[in-house]
């Protein structure tokens, strides 16, 4: 596996852990974190290059970190692995018209 992928996995799990701590300390709610992540994804997917220059799989790849953090945010307080979260993202991924 590419070392950069492993680094990104670590970073995403660290951010998920920080988000969880923010909720536990009462600094942010699950809903507030979810709103921020949904806004980030909406901003990203509304960019002109996303709709014109990238394939569906590339768009999904760009949105994957946000979707993984959203899945972690919706999870319970029990420890979840990167693989578990990745499967949740894949299971909830929208089908595109050219993937029917």
C-alpha positions in Angstrom: 0.0 0.0 0.0 1.2 3.5 -0.8 2.7 5.3 2.3 0.6 8.4 1.6 -2.6 6.3 1.9 -1.5 5.1 5.3 -0.7 8.6 6.4 -4.1 9.8 5.2 -5.8 6.9 7.1 -4.0 8.0 10.3 -4.9 11.6 9.7 -8.6 10.8 9.2 -8.7 8.7 12.3 -7.0 11.4 14.3 -9.6 14.0 13.1 -12.4 11.6 13.9 -11.0 11.2 17.4 -10.7 14.9 17.8 -14.3 15.4 16.7 -15.4 12.7 19.2 -13.6 14.5 21.9 -15.2 17.9 21.0 -18.6 16.3 21.3 -17.7 14.6 24.7 -16.5 17.9 26.1 -19.7 19.6 25.0 -17.8 22.0 22.7 -19.7 20.9 19.6 -22.7 18.6 19.1 -22.8 15.7 16.7 -25.3 17.7 14.6 -22.9 20.7 14.4 -20.0 18.5 13.2 -22.3 16.8 10.7 -23.5 20.2 9.4 -19.9 21.4 9.0 -19.0 18.2 7.1 -22.1 18.4 4.9 -21.3 22.0 4.1 -17.7 21.0 3.2 -18.9 18.3 0.9 -21.5 20.6 -0.7 -18.9 23.3 -1.2 -16.5 20.8 -2.7 -19.0 19.1 -5.0 -20.4 22.4 -6.2 -17.1 23.5 -7.6 -17.1 23.8 -11.4 -14.2 21.4 -11.9 -16.0 18.7 -10.0 -18.9 18.6 -12.4 -16.9 19.1 -15.6 -13.4 17.8 -15.4 -13.6 14.7 -13.1 -15.0 11.3 -13.5 -17.5 10.0 -10.9 -14.9 7.8 -9.3 -12.6 10.8 -8.9 -15.3 12.8 -7.4 -16.1 10.0 -5.0 -12.4 9.8 -4.1 -12.2 13.6 -3.4 -15.3 13.3 -1.2 -14.2 10.1 0.6 -12.4 11.8 3.6 -15.5 13.9 4.4 -17.8 11.0 4.0 -15.6 8.9 6.3 -15.6 11.6 8.9 -19.4 11.8 8.6 -19.7 8.1 9.2 -17.4 8.3 12.2 -19.4 11.2 13.6 -22.7 9.2 13.2 -21.1 6.1 14.9 -21.3 5.2 18.5 -18.6 5.9 21.1 -17.1 2.4 20.6 -13.9 2.2 18.7 -14.4 1.8 14.9 -11.7 0.9 12.5 -10.8 2.7 9.3 -11.9 -0.4 7.4 -15.3 -0.4 9.2 -15.8 3.3 8.3 -14.7 2.7 4.7 -17.2 -0.1 4.3 -20.0 2.2 5.6 -19.0 4.9 3.1 -19.0 2.4 0.3 -22.4 1.0 1.3 -23.9 4.4 1.4 -22.4 5.7 -1.8 -24.8 6.9 -4.4 -25.0 5.1 -7.7 -24.4 7.4 -10.7 -26.5 7.2 -13.9 -23.6 5.7 -15.8 -23.1 2.9 -13.2 -26.6 1.3 -13.4 
